[in-house]
Amino acid sequence: MALLLDDLLDVARITQDKLNIKKERVTLASVVEAAVEAARPLIERKQHVLSVMLADPTALLDGDPTRLSQVLLNLLTNAAKYTDAGGKIELRCETEGDMMRIAVKDNGIGIAAEAMPRIFLMFSQMDKSVTRSEGGLGIGLSLVKGITELHGGRVDIASEGPATLVNSCSICP
């Protein structure tokens, strides 16, 4: 409940341009490690196979380590929630020019094409008939988008239908 309240307050701060980002030089590996450790209980409970691939673990980002981990945690949590037990989740981090591309991919339920344009809107949820019992309130991806943009990045999502959901965000190093 406390995490939900924190997320709600963070989204409110973002929409009012009041969220403070405390940028510092931080390694990609430390951001990823914090997010994976926080998501691990859900991933293990659902018996998912998580693979993490860091092209350069020593890569440095100029960003708020807590907020960047929060972005990855939300993406990993969504992947775990919407993937059946025993599914696969992949976290991949690569450099693309002066950007760091961080992608989370899973073999979960996917997203319907008509839901794509509003997936990052506050309180946006998928059709109740396809959500899992652990579905959220539609705050996480809105928060991901807001924090990523505050860091000068962008976020996008792709799905080729069922079992091909890809969440990805690009963050400036």
Buried (B, 14 or more C-beta within 10 A) or exposed (E): EEEEEEBBEBBEEBEEEEBEEEBEEBBBBBBBBBBBEBBEEBBEEBEBEBEBEBEBEEBEBEBBBEBBBBBBBBBBBBBBBBBBEEBBBBBBBBEEEEBBBBBBBBBBBBBBEEBEEEBBEBEBBBEEEBBBEEBBEBBBBBBBBBBBBBBBBBBBBBBEEEBBBBBBBBBBB
